[in-house]
Amino acid sequence: MILIIDFGSQYNQLIARRVRECNVYSRIEPPNIEISTIKDLAPKGIILSGGPSSIYENNSPKISNDIFKLGIPILGICYGMQFLINSFGGEVNKTSKREYGFAKLNIKDNECIFKSISENTTCWMSHGDSIENLPIGFEITASTENTGIAAVRNKEHNLYGVQFHPEVEHTPCGKTIIQNFLFDICKCSPNWTMKSFAEDAIAQIKETVKDKQVILALSGGVDSSVTAVLVNKAIGNQLTCIFVDNGLLRKNEAKKIKKILTEHLKINIKFINAKSKFLRPLSKIIDPEKKRKIIGKVFMDVFEAEAKKIKNAEFLAQGTLYPDVIESVSPFGGPSSVIKSHHNVGGLPKNMKLKLIEPLKYLFKDEVRILGTEIGLPDDIVWRHPFPGPGLAIRIIGKVTLKRLKVLREVDFILIEEIRKSGLYRSLWQSFAVLLPLKSVGIMGDHRTYENIAAIRAVTSRDAMTADWARLPHELLNNISNRIINEVSGVNRIVYDISSKPPSTIEWE
Ligand code: XMP
Protein backbone atom coordinates (compact mmCIF):
# COMPACT_ATOMS: atom_id res chain seq x y z
CA MET A 1 0.00 0.00 0.00
CA ILE A 2 1.09 3.55 -0.77
CA LEU A 3 0.13 6.33 1.58
CA ILE A 4 -0.59 9.75 0.07
CA ILE A 5 -0.34 12.71 2.40
CA ASP A 6 -2.81 15.36 1.31
CA PHE A 7 -1.37 18.85 1.49
CA GLY A 8 -4.45 20.22 -0.27
CA SER A 9 -3.60 19.67 -3.92
CA GLN A 10 -6.42 19.68 -6.44
CA TYR A 11 -4.66 16.66 -7.94
CA ASN A 12 -4.44 14.37 -4.92
CA GLN A 13 -7.23 12.06 -6.04
CA LEU A 14 -5.41 11.81 -9.33
CA ILE A 15 -2.27 10.62 -7.53
CA ALA A 16 -4.33 7.93 -5.80
CA ARG A 17 -5.77 6.83 -9.13
CA ARG A 18 -2.40 6.73 -10.88
CA VAL A 19 -1.05 4.44 -8.16
CA ARG A 20 -4.11 2.20 -8.30
CA GLU A 21 -3.87 1.99 -12.08
CA CYS A 22 -0.52 0.28 -11.41
CA ASN A 23 -2.42 -2.33 -9.32
CA VAL A 24 -1.06 -1.00 -6.06
CA TYR A 25 -3.48 0.07 -3.35
CA SER A 26 -3.26 3.72 -2.29
CA ARG A 27 -4.89 5.74 0.42
CA ILE A 28 -5.07 9.50 1.05
CA GLU A 29 -4.69 10.78 4.61
CA PRO A 30 -4.41 14.30 6.04
CA PRO A 31 -1.04 15.60 7.34
CA ASN A 32 -2.21 15.38 10.95
CA ILE A 33 -2.24 11.57 10.74
CA GLU A 34 -0.44 10.06 13.74
CA ILE A 35 2.96 8.54 13.05
CA SER A 36 1.81 5.47 15.00
CA THR A 37 -1.11 5.11 12.55
CA ILE A 38 1.32 5.22 9.64
CA LYS A 39 3.36 2.49 11.34
CA ASP A 40 0.21 0.37 11.69
CA LEU A 41 -0.70 0.92 8.04
CA ALA A 42 2.85 -0.12 7.10
CA PRO A 43 2.88 1.52 3.66
CA LYS A 44 5.62 0.49 1.25
CA GLY A 45 6.03 4.13 0.24
CA ILE A 46 4.71 7.59 0.96
CA ILE A 47 3.79 10.30 -1.54
CA LEU A 48 3.58 13.86 -0.27
CA SER A 49 1.10 15.74 -2.46
CA GLY A 50 1.29 19.28 -3.76
CA GLY A 51 -0.78 22.05 -2.25
CA PRO A 52 -1.70 25.71 -2.49
CA SER A 53 0.39 26.88 0.51
CA SER A 54 3.93 28.21 0.74
CA ILE A 55 6.13 26.21 3.07
CA TYR A 56 7.65 29.37 4.63
CA GLU A 57 4.22 30.58 5.83
CA ASN A 58 3.61 29.99 9.54
CA ASN A 59 0.44 27.97 9.18
CA SER A 60 1.35 25.94 6.11
CA PRO A 61 0.35 22.26 6.47
CA LYS A 62 3.11 19.99 7.73
CA ILE A 63 3.52 16.43 8.87
CA SER A 64 5.72 15.46 11.82
CA ASN A 65 9.41 15.10 10.91
CA ASP A 66 9.24 11.69 12.61
CA ILE A 67 7.96 10.48 9.25
CA PHE A 68 11.60 10.48 8.09
CA LYS A 69 12.57 8.10 10.91
CA LEU A 70 10.31 5.34 9.58
CA GLY A 71 12.74 4.37 6.83
CA ILE A 72 9.93 4.36 4.24
CA PRO A 73 10.75 5.73 0.74
CA ILE A 74 9.14 9.12 0.12
CA LEU A 75 8.28 10.97 -3.08
CA GLY A 76 7.41 14.64 -2.65
CA ILE A 77 5.45 16.33 -5.43
CA CYS A 78 5.58 20.15 -5.80
CA TYR A 79 4.71 21.49 -2.30
CA GLY A 80 5.50 17.95 -1.03
CA MET A 81 9.07 18.27 -2.35
CA GLN A 82 9.40 21.76 -0.85
CA PHE A 83 8.25 20.37 2.51
CA LEU A 84 10.88 17.66 2.22
CA ILE A 85 13.68 20.12 1.44
CA ASN A 86 12.54 22.56 4.13
CA SER A 87 12.47 19.79 6.74
CA PHE A 88 16.12 18.94 6.04
CA GLY A 89 17.24 22.59 6.28
CA GLY A 90 17.12 23.62 2.62
CA GLU A 91 15.72 26.92 1.40
CA VAL A 92 12.45 27.51 -0.45
CA ASN A 93 11.48 30.96 -1.70
CA LYS A 94 9.00 32.73 -3.91
CA THR A 95 10.29 32.47 -7.43
CA SER A 96 10.69 35.47 -9.68
CA LYS A 97 9.69 33.33 -12.66
CA ARG A 98 6.39 31.62 -11.86
CA GLU A 99 6.14 28.49 -13.98
CA TYR A 100 2.79 27.24 -15.20
CA GLY A 101 2.21 24.76 -17.99
CA PHE A 102 4.55 22.66 -20.10
CA ALA A 103 8.30 22.81 -19.52
CA LYS A 104 11.16 20.94 -21.14
CA LEU A 105 12.69 18.63 -18.54
CA ASN A 106 16.44 18.07 -18.53
CA ILE A 107 17.13 14.84 -16.72
CA LYS A 108 20.62 14.61 -15.28
CA ASP A 109 20.77 10.85 -15.00
CA ASN A 110 18.49 7.96 -15.80
CA GLU A 111 18.51 6.29 -12.44
CA CYS A 112 15.86 5.80 -9.74
CA ILE A 113 12.59 7.59 -10.59
CA PHE A 114 13.90 8.61 -14.04
CA LYS A 115 14.83 5.08 -15.13
CA SER A 116 13.89 4.38 -18.78
CA ILE A 117 12.87 7.98 -19.44
CA SER A 118 14.33 9.75 -22.43
CA GLU A 119 16.55 12.69 -21.59
CA ASN A 120 14.43 15.07 -23.63
CA THR A 121 10.92 15.06 -22.29
CA THR A 122 8.35 17.55 -21.03
CA CYS A 123 6.62 17.98 -17.72
CA TRP A 124 3.69 19.93 -16.32
CA MET A 125 4.59 22.71 -13.91
CA SER A 126 2.35 24.77 -11.65
CA HIS A 127 4.28 26.60 -8.93
CA GLY A 128 5.12 30.01 -7.55
CA ASP A 129 7.79 28.85 -5.06
CA SER A 130 11.11 27.19 -5.83
CA ILE A 131 13.97 25.54 -4.01
CA GLU A 132 16.96 27.83 -3.75
CA ASN A 133 19.39 25.82 -1.66
CA LEU A 134 19.59 22.09 -1.22
CA PRO A 135 20.31 20.59 2.19
CA ILE A 136 23.29 18.26 2.64
CA GLY A 137 22.68 14.79 1.27
CA PHE A 138 20.41 15.94 -1.60
CA GLU A 139 21.37 16.22 -5.26
CA ILE A 140 19.64 17.67 -8.31
CA THR A 141 18.32 15.05 -10.74
CA ALA A 142 16.46 17.26 -13.23
CA SER A 143 15.96 20.89 -14.15
CA THR A 144 13.93 23.07 -16.50
CA GLU A 145 14.80 26.40 -18.04
CA ASN A 146 13.11 28.37 -15.26
CA THR A 147 13.61 25.94 -12.41
CA GLY A 148 17.17 24.87 -11.71
CA ILE A 149 16.02 22.40 -9.06
CA ALA A 150 13.13 20.56 -10.73
CA ALA A 151 13.84 17.14 -9.18
CA VAL A 152 15.98 15.96 -6.28
CA ARG A 153 17.01 12.81 -4.50
CA ASN A 154 18.65 11.74 -1.29
CA LYS A 155 19.82 8.25 -2.09
CA GLU A 156 20.88 7.40 1.44
CA HIS A 157 17.42 8.03 2.90
CA ASN A 158 15.43 7.00 -0.19
CA LEU A 159 13.85 10.44 -0.56
CA TYR A 160 12.78 11.83 -3.93
CA GLY A 161 11.16 15.04 -5.02
CA VAL A 162 9.75 16.55 -8.20
CA GLN A 163 8.67 20.15 -8.67
CA PHE A 164 6.37 19.18 -11.55
CA HIS A 165 3.27 16.99 -11.52
CA PRO A 166 3.86 13.39 -12.66
CA GLU A 167 0.22 12.52 -11.87
CA VAL A 168 -1.32 14.67 -14.65
CA GLU A 169 -1.64 13.46 -18.20
CA HIS A 170 0.34 16.49 -19.44
CA THR A 171 3.52 14.95 -18.03
CA PRO A 172 4.09 12.17 -20.60
CA CYS A 173 6.74 10.38 -18.51
CA GLY A 174 4.63 10.73 -15.33
CA LYS A 175 3.37 7.15 -15.37
CA THR A 176 6.90 5.78 -15.70
CA ILE A 177 8.08 7.98 -12.81
CA ILE A 178 5.29 6.65 -10.60
CA GLN A 179 5.95 3.06 -11.70
CA ASN A 180 9.68 3.48 -10.97
CA PHE A 181 8.87 4.81 -7.52
CA LEU A 182 6.38 2.01 -6.78
CA PHE A 183 8.24 -0.97 -8.13
CA ASP A 184 11.97 -0.11 -8.13
CA ILE A 185 12.18 2.04 -5.06
CA CYS A 186 9.29 0.90 -2.81
CA LYS A 187 9.39 -2.72 -4.06
CA CYS A 188 5.59 -2.90 -4.32
CA SER A 189 3.95 -5.86 -6.03
CA PRO A 190 1.25 -5.13 -8.59
CA ASN A 191 -1.29 -7.46 -7.00
CA TRP A 192 -4.10 -5.14 -6.01
CA THR A 193 -6.99 -6.12 -8.25
CA MET A 194 -10.72 -5.95 -7.81
CA LYS A 195 -10.72 -9.71 -7.33
CA SER A 196 -8.36 -9.43 -4.38
CA PHE A 197 -10.28 -6.41 -3.09
CA ALA A 198 -13.54 -8.39 -3.17
CA GLU A 199 -12.00 -11.38 -1.36
CA ASP A 200 -10.58 -9.14 1.38
CA ALA A 201 -13.81 -7.15 1.74
CA ILE A 202 -15.91 -10.33 2.02
CA ALA A 203 -13.56 -11.84 4.63
CA GLN A 204 -13.58 -8.63 6.62
CA ILE A 205 -17.38 -8.33 6.58
CA LYS A 206 -17.66 -11.95 7.79
CA GLU A 207 -15.27 -11.30 10.64
CA THR A 208 -17.00 -8.07 11.69
CA VAL A 209 -20.60 -9.25 11.50
CA LYS A 210 -20.21 -12.77 12.92
CA ASP A 211 -23.76 -14.04 13.60
CA LYS A 212 -25.49 -10.64 13.74
CA GLN A 213 -27.95 -9.13 11.27
CA VAL A 214 -27.19 -6.42 8.72
CA ILE A 215 -29.62 -3.96 7.11
CA LEU A 216 -29.04 -2.14 3.86
CA ALA A 217 -31.06 0.58 2.13
CA LEU A 218 -31.08 -0.60 -1.46
CA SER A 219 -31.76 1.91 -4.21
CA GLY A 220 -30.86 -0.28 -7.19
CA GLY A 221 -27.99 2.04 -8.09
CA VAL A 222 -24.54 0.58 -8.60
CA ASP A 223 -23.13 1.58 -5.19
CA SER A 224 -25.84 0.09 -2.99
CA SER A 225 -26.18 -2.96 -5.27
CA VAL A 226 -22.45 -3.77 -5.19
CA THR A 227 -22.49 -3.32 -1.40
CA ALA A 228 -25.47 -5.66 -1.15
CA VAL A 229 -23.79 -8.36 -3.24
CA LEU A 230 -20.55 -8.14 -1.25
CA VAL A 231 -22.36 -8.36 2.09
CA ASN A 232 -24.57 -11.13 0.75
CA LYS A 233 -21.54 -13.12 -0.35
CA ALA A 234 -20.09 -12.70 3.13
CA ILE A 235 -23.09 -13.49 5.33
CA GLY A 236 -25.94 -14.63 3.05
CA ASN A 237 -29.37 -14.30 4.61
CA GLN A 238 -28.15 -12.42 7.65
CA LEU A 239 -28.46 -9.45 5.30
CA THR A 240 -31.85 -7.83 4.77
CA CYS A 241 -32.07 -5.15 2.12
CA ILE A 242 -34.87 -2.64 2.27
CA PHE A 243 -36.03 -1.17 -1.01
CA VAL A 244 -38.39 1.74 -0.55
CA ASP A 245 -40.56 2.55 -3.55
CA ASN A 246 -41.19 6.26 -3.03
CA GLY A 247 -43.31 6.66 -6.15
CA LEU A 248 -40.62 8.89 -7.63
CA LEU A 249 -38.74 6.24 -9.58
CA ARG A 250 -38.27 5.87 -13.32
CA LYS A 251 -40.68 3.79 -15.40
CA ASN A 252 -40.44 0.04 -14.57
CA GLU A 253 -37.39 0.62 -12.31
CA ALA A 254 -38.75 -1.05 -9.18
CA LYS A 255 -39.84 -4.14 -11.16
CA LYS A 256 -36.52 -4.40 -13.00
CA ILE A 257 -34.43 -4.12 -9.85
CA LYS A 258 -36.59 -6.68 -8.08
CA LYS A 259 -36.10 -9.15 -10.90
CA ILE A 260 -32.34 -8.75 -11.15
CA LEU A 261 -31.50 -8.71 -7.47
CA THR A 262 -33.95 -11.21 -6.03
CA GLU A 263 -34.28 -13.71 -8.89
CA HIS A 264 -30.82 -13.47 -10.39
CA LEU A 265 -28.67 -12.77 -7.33
CA LYS A 266 -30.92 -14.29 -4.63
CA ILE A 267 -30.53 -11.37 -2.27
CA ASN A 268 -32.97 -11.07 0.61
CA ILE A 269 -34.93 -7.87 -0.13
CA LYS A 270 -38.03 -6.37 1.48
CA PHE A 271 -39.89 -4.21 -1.02
CA ILE A 272 -41.86 -1.46 0.67
CA ASN A 273 -44.53 0.37 -1.25
CA ALA A 274 -44.55 3.79 0.38
CA LYS A 275 -45.66 5.85 -2.61
CA SER A 276 -48.52 7.65 -0.91
CA LYS A 277 -46.41 8.50 2.14
CA PHE A 278 -44.10 10.51 -0.12
CA LEU A 279 -46.55 11.95 -2.61
CA ARG A 280 -49.06 13.34 -0.12
CA PRO A 281 -46.72 15.76 1.72
CA LEU A 282 -45.12 16.77 -1.59
CA SER A 283 -48.39 17.75 -3.24
CA LYS A 284 -48.11 21.52 -2.70
CA ILE A 285 -44.35 21.91 -2.51
CA ILE A 286 -42.42 23.92 -5.09
CA ASP A 287 -39.15 24.74 -3.31
CA PRO A 288 -36.49 22.11 -4.21
CA GLU A 289 -34.80 22.09 -0.82
CA LYS A 290 -38.17 21.58 0.89
CA LYS A 291 -38.83 18.68 -1.48
CA ARG A 292 -35.46 17.14 -0.52
CA LYS A 293 -36.12 17.58 3.19
CA ILE A 294 -39.58 16.00 3.04
CA ILE A 295 -38.35 13.07 0.97
CA GLY A 296 -35.35 12.55 3.26
CA LYS A 297 -37.50 12.62 6.38
CA VAL A 298 -40.21 10.28 5.05
CA PHE A 299 -37.51 7.93 3.81
CA MET A 300 -35.94 7.80 7.25
CA ASP A 301 -39.31 7.18 8.95
CA VAL A 302 -40.21 4.36 6.55
CA PHE A 303 -36.73 2.83 6.66
CA GLU A 304 -36.51 2.99 10.43
CA ALA A 305 -39.93 1.40 10.91
CA GLU A 306 -38.91 -1.50 8.66
CA ALA A 307 -35.45 -1.81 10.18
CA LYS A 308 -36.93 -2.10 13.66
CA LYS A 309 -38.74 -5.25 12.59
CA ILE A 310 -35.44 -7.02 12.00
CA LYS A 311 -34.32 -8.71 15.19
CA ASN A 312 -30.66 -8.56 16.23
CA ALA A 313 -29.86 -5.94 13.63
CA GLU A 314 -26.53 -4.53 14.62
CA PHE A 315 -25.09 -3.19 11.39
CA LEU A 316 -26.10 -0.87 8.58
CA ALA A 317 -24.31 -1.40 5.27
CA GLN A 318 -23.90 1.66 3.04
CA GLY A 319 -22.42 2.21 -0.41
CA THR A 320 -20.36 5.26 0.55
CA LEU A 321 -17.58 5.97 -1.97
CA TYR A 322 -14.07 7.35 -1.51
CA PRO A 323 -14.64 10.89 -2.85
CA ASP A 324 -17.32 11.29 -0.17
CA VAL A 325 -14.99 10.50 2.70
CA ILE A 326 -11.65 11.94 1.69
CA GLU A 327 -10.63 14.63 4.06
CA SER A 328 -9.21 17.56 2.23
CA VAL A 329 -6.96 20.09 3.82
CA SER A 330 -7.81 23.74 3.76
CA PRO A 331 -4.47 25.52 3.66
CA PHE A 332 -5.23 27.84 6.58
CA GLY A 333 -7.73 26.01 8.74
CA GLY A 334 -6.41 22.49 9.15
CA PRO A 335 -8.23 19.46 7.83
CA SER A 336 -11.82 19.94 6.80
CA SER A 337 -14.22 17.36 5.57
CA VAL A 338 -15.87 17.53 2.18
CA ILE A 339 -18.85 15.25 2.46
CA LYS A 340 -21.66 15.74 -0.02
CA SER A 341 -24.70 16.80 1.94
CA HIS A 342 -27.05 14.83 -0.27
CA HIS A 343 -25.19 11.57 -0.16
CA ASN A 344 -27.24 8.34 -0.06
CA VAL A 345 -29.03 7.67 3.20
CA GLY A 346 -27.64 10.89 4.64
CA GLY A 347 -26.72 9.59 8.07
CA LEU A 348 -28.19 7.35 10.70
CA PRO A 349 -31.16 8.25 12.84
CA LYS A 350 -29.60 8.84 16.26
CA ASN A 351 -31.70 6.29 18.13
CA MET A 352 -30.96 3.42 15.73
CA LYS A 353 -27.47 2.86 17.11
CA LEU A 354 -26.35 0.72 14.20
CA LYS A 355 -22.70 0.26 13.38
CA LEU A 356 -21.68 1.10 9.82
CA ILE A 357 -20.29 -1.26 7.22
CA GLU A 358 -18.96 0.66 4.23
CA PRO A 359 -16.94 -1.75 2.07
CA LEU A 360 -16.65 0.70 -0.84
CA LYS A 361 -15.42 3.65 1.11
CA TYR A 362 -11.92 3.45 -0.36
CA LEU A 363 -13.05 3.04 -3.97
CA PHE A 364 -13.73 5.46 -6.80
CA LYS A 365 -16.88 5.05 -8.90
CA ASP A 366 -15.09 3.50 -11.87
CA GLU A 367 -13.45 0.97 -9.53
CA VAL A 368 -16.87 0.11 -8.06
CA ARG A 369 -18.07 -0.67 -11.58
CA ILE A 370 -15.15 -3.04 -12.19
CA LEU A 371 -15.83 -4.64 -8.81
CA GLY A 372 -19.53 -5.00 -9.66
CA THR A 373 -18.69 -6.96 -12.80
CA GLU A 374 -16.13 -9.02 -10.89
CA ILE A 375 -18.73 -10.15 -8.34
CA GLY A 376 -21.32 -11.01 -10.95
CA LEU A 377 -23.64 -8.02 -11.21
CA PRO A 378 -25.18 -7.64 -14.67
CA ASP A 379 -24.22 -4.68 -16.88
CA ASP A 380 -27.66 -3.22 -16.48
CA ILE A 381 -26.89 -2.39 -12.86
CA VAL A 382 -23.13 -1.91 -13.11
CA TRP A 383 -23.42 0.77 -15.80
CA ARG A 384 -26.62 2.39 -14.57
CA HIS A 385 -26.47 6.19 -14.50
CA PRO A 386 -26.61 7.70 -11.01
CA PHE A 387 -30.14 8.57 -9.92
CA PRO A 388 -30.75 11.06 -7.09
CA GLY A 389 -32.44 9.95 -3.87
CA PRO A 390 -35.32 12.43 -4.29
CA GLY A 391 -35.84 10.91 -7.74
CA LEU A 392 -38.18 12.48 -10.27
CA ALA A 393 -39.45 14.98 -7.68
CA ILE A 394 -36.44 17.21 -8.35
CA ARG A 395 -36.85 16.76 -12.10
CA ILE A 396 -40.41 18.05 -12.09
CA ILE A 397 -40.01 21.77 -11.68
CA GLY A 398 -42.93 22.95 -9.57
CA LYS A 399 -45.58 20.73 -8.02
CA VAL A 400 -45.17 16.96 -8.18
CA THR A 401 -48.43 15.34 -9.22
CA LEU A 402 -49.27 11.84 -10.40
CA LYS A 403 -50.13 13.22 -13.84
CA ARG A 404 -46.81 15.06 -14.21
CA LEU A 405 -44.91 12.02 -12.92
CA LYS A 406 -46.53 9.90 -15.60
CA VAL A 407 -45.59 12.37 -18.34
CA LEU A 408 -41.98 12.65 -17.16
CA ARG A 409 -41.64 8.86 -16.87
CA GLU A 410 -42.68 8.39 -20.47
CA VAL A 411 -40.35 11.16 -21.70
CA ASP A 412 -37.45 9.77 -19.69
CA PHE A 413 -38.11 6.21 -20.89
CA ILE A 414 -37.88 7.20 -24.56
CA LEU A 415 -34.78 9.30 -23.93
CA ILE A 416 -32.91 6.45 -22.23
CA GLU A 417 -34.06 3.93 -24.83
CA GLU A 418 -32.73 6.12 -27.66
CA ILE A 419 -29.45 6.83 -25.87
CA ARG A 420 -28.93 3.12 -25.26
CA LYS A 421 -29.72 2.36 -28.88
CA SER A 422 -27.13 4.91 -30.00
CA GLY A 423 -24.44 3.11 -28.00
CA LEU A 424 -23.62 6.26 -26.03
CA TYR A 425 -25.15 5.30 -22.67
CA ARG A 426 -21.90 4.17 -21.05
CA SER A 427 -19.95 7.19 -22.19
CA LEU A 428 -22.35 9.52 -20.39
CA TRP A 429 -22.29 10.16 -16.66
CA GLN A 430 -26.01 10.88 -16.59
CA SER A 431 -28.84 11.50 -18.99
CA PHE A 432 -32.35 12.42 -17.99
CA ALA A 433 -35.37 14.56 -18.70
CA VAL A 434 -36.79 17.48 -16.76
CA LEU A 435 -40.41 18.59 -16.92
CA LEU A 436 -40.76 22.37 -16.97
CA PRO A 437 -43.60 24.33 -15.37
CA LEU A 438 -44.25 26.04 -18.70
CA LYS A 439 -46.50 25.41 -21.63
CA SER A 440 -45.93 26.36 -25.21
CA VAL A 441 -48.01 26.55 -28.34
CA GLY A 442 -47.60 23.92 -31.01
CA ILE A 443 -49.39 22.50 -33.99
CA MET A 444 -50.31 18.86 -34.49
CA GLY A 445 -52.22 17.89 -37.57
CA ASP A 446 -54.43 20.88 -38.11
CA HIS A 447 -54.85 21.60 -34.42
CA ARG A 448 -53.30 24.11 -32.13
CA THR A 449 -51.77 22.54 -29.02
CA TYR A 450 -50.82 24.20 -25.76
CA GLU A 451 -48.74 21.72 -23.84
CA ASN A 452 -45.71 20.95 -21.64
CA ILE A 453 -42.04 21.55 -22.43
CA ALA A 454 -39.49 18.91 -21.46
CA ALA A 455 -35.76 19.53 -21.24
CA ILE A 456 -33.19 16.87 -22.03
CA ARG A 457 -29.94 16.81 -20.06
CA ALA A 458 -26.93 14.61 -20.81
CA VAL A 459 -23.54 15.18 -19.23
CA THR A 460 -20.10 13.66 -19.17
CA SER A 461 -18.22 13.67 -15.88
CA ARG A 462 -15.74 11.72 -13.83
CA ASP A 463 -17.18 12.24 -10.38
CA ALA A 464 -20.10 14.71 -10.65
CA MET A 465 -18.04 17.46 -9.05
CA THR A 466 -17.68 19.01 -12.49
CA ALA A 467 -19.56 18.05 -15.65
CA ASP A 468 -19.71 19.02 -19.27
CA TRP A 469 -22.87 18.95 -21.38
CA ALA A 470 -22.66 16.07 -23.82
CA ARG A 471 -22.27 16.87 -27.49
CA LEU A 472 -24.96 14.38 -28.55
CA PRO A 473 -25.21 13.89 -32.32
CA HIS A 474 -27.93 16.02 -33.92
CA GLU A 475 -29.47 12.94 -35.47
CA LEU A 476 -29.90 11.37 -32.04
CA LEU A 477 -31.38 14.57 -30.61
CA ASN A 478 -33.74 14.65 -33.56
CA ASN A 479 -34.91 11.06 -32.93
CA ILE A 480 -35.40 11.75 -29.24
CA SER A 481 -37.41 14.88 -29.89
CA ASN A 482 -39.57 13.30 -32.62
CA ARG A 483 -40.34 10.22 -30.59
CA ILE A 484 -41.21 12.11 -27.43
CA ILE A 485 -43.50 14.60 -29.15
CA ASN A 486 -45.21 11.86 -31.15
CA GLU A 487 -45.52 9.30 -28.36
CA VAL A 488 -46.05 11.24 -25.13
CA SER A 489 -49.32 13.04 -24.95
CA GLY A 490 -49.02 16.32 -23.10
CA VAL A 491 -45.60 17.32 -24.48
CA ASN A 492 -45.20 19.45 -27.59
CA ARG A 493 -41.68 20.91 -27.25
CA ILE A 494 -38.22 19.56 -26.35
CA VAL A 495 -35.19 21.68 -25.45
CA TYR A 496 -31.63 20.52 -24.91
CA ASP A 497 -29.64 21.78 -21.90
CA ILE A 498 -26.23 23.11 -23.00
CA SER A 499 -24.87 24.22 -19.63
CA SER A 500 -21.92 22.73 -17.79
CA LYS A 501 -21.14 22.38 -14.09
CA PRO A 502 -19.98 24.81 -12.76
CA PRO A 503 -21.66 27.25 -13.04
CA SER A 504 -24.81 25.13 -13.47
CA THR A 505 -25.42 21.92 -11.54
CA ILE A 506 -26.25 18.55 -13.06
CA GLU A 507 -29.79 18.43 -11.70
CA TRP A 508 -32.06 21.40 -12.33
CA GLU A 509 -33.26 21.57 -8.72
P1 XMP B 1 -25.70 18.30 -8.77
O1 XMP B 1 -27.09 18.60 -9.22
O2 XMP B 1 -25.41 18.79 -7.37
O3 XMP B 1 -25.60 16.72 -8.69
O4 XMP B 1 -24.65 18.75 -9.75
C1 XMP B 1 -24.43 15.99 -8.49
C2 XMP B 1 -24.80 14.53 -8.44
O5 XMP B 1 -25.59 14.27 -7.27
C3 XMP B 1 -26.87 13.79 -7.64
N1 XMP B 1 -27.83 14.45 -6.74
C4 XMP B 1 -28.39 13.86 -5.67
N2 XMP B 1 -28.25 12.61 -5.19
N3 XMP B 1 -29.76 13.13 -3.45
C5 XMP B 1 -28.96 12.25 -4.08
O6 XMP B 1 -28.88 11.11 -3.63
C6 XMP B 1 -29.95 14.41 -3.87
O7 XMP B 1 -30.69 15.19 -3.26
C7 XMP B 1 -29.22 14.79 -5.06
N4 XMP B 1 -29.12 15.96 -5.75
C8 XMP B 1 -28.26 15.70 -6.79
C9 XMP B 1 -27.07 14.17 -9.08
O8 XMP B 1 -27.99 13.30 -9.74
C10 XMP B 1 -25.65 14.07 -9.61
O9 XMP B 1 -25.29 12.73 -9.90
Boltz pocket constraint, residues with backbone or C-beta under 6 A from the ligand:
constraints:
  - pocket:
      binder: B
      contacts: [[A, 292], [A, 342], [A, 343], [A, 344], [A, 386], [A, 387], [A, 388], [A, 389], [A, 390], [A, 430], [A, 464], [A, 501], [A, 504], [A, 505], [A, 506], [A, 507], [A, 508]]
      max_distance: 6.0
